């Protein structure tokens, strides 16, 4: 794995973890879900809402790109 691929993996993992923990807390606090349904629902919602990061080789070298549900198109990250 290249350095940018590792960075993309860590960004994606971090964003998912933040969303998963936040959603799990909100579901436990404000809904009547119990047991297995809280983490399962948090996983599904976190997977859908988290941004997707990918390292790709271009003619200018390797670059990091991000795609997200709330942003139109694909954005290049520094």
N, C-alpha and C positions, 0 to 999 in steps of 0.2 A: 504494500500500500504506500502511496506517495503521501507527502506531507499534507497536500490539499485534500486528499481523500480522508485522511484521519481527521482533519479540521472539519470537513463536512459531516462526518459521522458524529463527532463530538457536539457540533452545533445542533444537529437533528436530535440527538439524545437529550441534550440539555433542554431544548424547547419542549420536547415531548414530556420530559420529567416534570417541568414546571407546570404545564397544562394538566397533566395527570394528577399531580398532588393537589392542585387548586380545585379541579373539578371534583375529585374524590371528597375533599373537605366540604365543598358546597353541597354535594349530594347527600352526604351524611348529616349535614346540619339542617338543610331546608326541605328534604323530601322524606317520604316514608319508606324508602328502599332499605332493605336489610340484607345482611350476609353477603353472598356472592355477587349480588346485583350491583352493589356500589362500585367495586373495582372493575367489574365487567363494563358497566356503562361508562365509567371514567376512561377506560381503555379505548372504547369505540369512539367516543367524542374527542378524546385527545389525539387519536390517530387521524381523524378527519380534519381537525382544526390546526394541527401543527404544520409549520412550514416544511417544505422538502428542500434539502440541500444536496448538490451534486457537483463533483469535480469533473471537468471535461477538458480534453485536449483540443486546442484550437490551433490555427496556424501561427498565432502569436504566443503560444505556450499554453500551459495548463491554467485554467481559470475556475473559479468557484461561482456557481449559479444557485439562485434560490427561486422557488415557485411557492406561492401561497394562495389560499382560497380568497383572501381579501385584497390581493394585489393583482391587477390585470397584467398578464404576460409573465415573462421570466426576467429576473433582475440579476445583473452581475454584481457579485460582492467583491470589493477591493482586492 
